[in-house]
Amino acid sequence: MFKQYLPYIMLAIVLALGIYLAGIVREKEMPPIPGAKFYTIRFDNGVTLKAEVAETKEKLKTGLMFREKLAKNTGMIFIFGMEYTYSFWMKNTLIPLDIIWVNSRMEVVDVSREVPPCVTEKCPTYSPQYPATYVIETPAKWTVWNKIYPSMKITVYREDGAQL
């Protein structure tokens, strides 16, 4: 009698194991950084990103340095206030990132993908082809997975829901 139920028992075990492993692998929401300000960025293909805001001198300087991970669909937006070809480096950055440069017309002007971490004294810099007012950092491969390319438009929403 037990033999006739064995395939069903095995199937149940395999399904349960699959669900368990999927829960481990799935990225979980990380708690917000205390005191941090977050904006929502919506790309014209419908993709959204929750981005920590870097607008103070200290935040613009340190960015995502020393972070060991980023939650799914999160990143950081750097707000500079004027267009320029801002260069970024990955000094003391522990995770690979994608870097998106956005001009004052809210158009993506360049994307650097899978920029590697740098923990040495001499780190390369990454610059856009065209001037930008905003720079967005995301987890590596995020721009590929979400089909983010130059010439796309974005809309940035502040915490109160108003557009930037």
C-alpha positions in Angstrom: 0.0 0.0 0.0 2.8 2.4 0.8 4.4 1.9 -2.6 1.4 3.3 -4.5 1.7 6.6 -2.5 5.5 6.9 -2.8 5.5 9.0 -6.1 3.1 11.5 -4.5 5.2 11.7 -1.3 8.4 12.3 -3.4 6.6 15.0 -5.4 5.5 16.7 -2.2 9.0 16.6 -0.8 10.5 18.0 -4.1 7.9 20.8 -4.2 8.4 21.7 -0.5 12.2 21.8 -1.0 11.7 24.0 -4.1 9.5 26.5 -2.2 12.0 26.5 0.7 15.0 27.2 -1.6 13.1 29.9 -3.5 12.5 31.7 -0.2 16.1 31.6 0.7 17.3 32.9 -2.7 14.7 35.6 -3.1 16.0 39.0 -2.2 14.2 40.4 0.9 13.5 44.0 1.6 16.1 45.5 3.7 15.1 48.0 6.4 15.6 51.6 5.4 18.7 53.5 6.5 17.7 55.5 9.6 17.3 59.2 8.7 17.8 58.6 4.9 15.6 60.2 2.4 14.2 58.1 -0.5 12.8 59.1 -3.9 11.0 56.8 -6.3 12.4 56.8 -9.9 10.1 55.7 -12.7 11.7 54.9 -16.1 9.5 55.3 -19.2 9.4 51.5 -19.7 7.4 51.3 -16.4 10.3 50.1 -14.2 10.6 51.8 -10.8 13.5 52.1 -8.4 13.5 53.2 -4.8 16.6 55.4 -4.4 18.3 56.8 -1.3 19.0 60.5 -1.9 22.6 61.8 -1.9 22.5 65.6 -2.1 24.7 66.7 0.9 28.4 67.2 0.4 29.1 64.2 2.6 26.6 61.9 0.9 27.8 62.9 -2.6 31.3 62.1 -1.5 30.7 58.7 0.1 27.7 57.3 -1.9 27.4 53.6 -1.4 30.9 53.1 0.0 31.2 50.2 2.6 27.7 48.8 1.8 27.7 45.0 1.7 24.4 44.7 -0.3 21.5 46.5 -1.7 17.9 45.4 -1.5 16.1 44.4 -4.7 15.0 47.5 -6.8 16.9 49.9 -4.6 19.8 52.2 -5.3 21.1 55.8 -4.8 20.4 59.0 -6.7 23.1 61.7 -6.6 21.6 65.2 -7.1 24.3 67.7 -8.3 22.2 70.7 -9.3 24.1 71.5 -12.6 25.1 69.5 -15.6 28.7 68.3 -15.9 30.6 65.1 -16.8 30.8 63.8 -13.2 33.3 61.0 -12.8 32.7 58.2 -10.3 35.1 55.7 -8.8 34.5 52.6 -6.7 36.9 53.2 -3.9 35.8 51.4 -0.8 32.7 50.2 -2.6 32.2 46.5 -1.7 29.6 45.5 -4.3 29.5 45.8 -8.1 27.2 48.5 -9.4 25.5 49.9 -12.5 25.8 53.6 -13.0 23.2 55.6 -14.8 23.8 59.3 -15.8 20.8 61.5 -16.4 20.7 65.0 -17.8 18.6 68.0 -16.6 15.8 67.0 -19.1 15.5 63.7 -17.2 17.0 61.7 -20.1 19.4 58.8 -19.5 22.6 59.9 -21.3 24.9 57.0 -20.4 25.1 53.7 -18.5 28.1 51.9 -17.1 27.3 48.3 -16.4 28.8 45.9 -13.8 31.3 48.4 -12.5 33.6 46.3 -10.2 34.3 47.2 -6.5 37.7 48.7 -5.7 39.4 48.3 -2.3 42.9 49.3 -3.4 44.5 52.7 -3.3 44.4 53.2 -7.1 40.9 52.9 -8.6 39.7 53.6 -12.1 37.1 56.3 -12.7 34.0 56.0 -14.8 32.6 59.0 -16.7 29.6 59.6 -19.0 29.8 60.5 -22.7 27.6 63.5 -22.1 27.0 65.9 -19.1 24.6 64.9 -16.4 22.8 66.5 -13.5 21.8 63.2 -11.7 23.6 59.9 -11.3 21.8 56.8 -10.2 23.7 53.7 -8.8 21.9 50.3 -8.8 23.0 46.8 -8.1 25.1 45.3 -11.0 23.1 43.9 -13.9 19.9 45.8 -12.8 20.0 48.0 -15.9 20.3 44.8 -18.1 17.5 43.0 -16.3 15.2 46.0 -16.5 16.2 47.1 -20.0 17.6 50.6 -19.1 19.3 52.4 -22.0 20.5 55.9 -23.0 17.7 58.1 -24.4 15.1 56.7 -21.9 13.2 59.3 -19.9 12.7 59.1 -16.1 10.4 60.8 -13.6 11.6 61.2 -10.0 9.0 61.5 -7.2 9.9 62.9 -3.8 8.7 61.3 -0.6 5.7 63.6 -0.6 4.7 62.4 -4.1 5.8 65.6 -5.9 7.9 65.4 -9.0 11.5 66.5 -8.8 
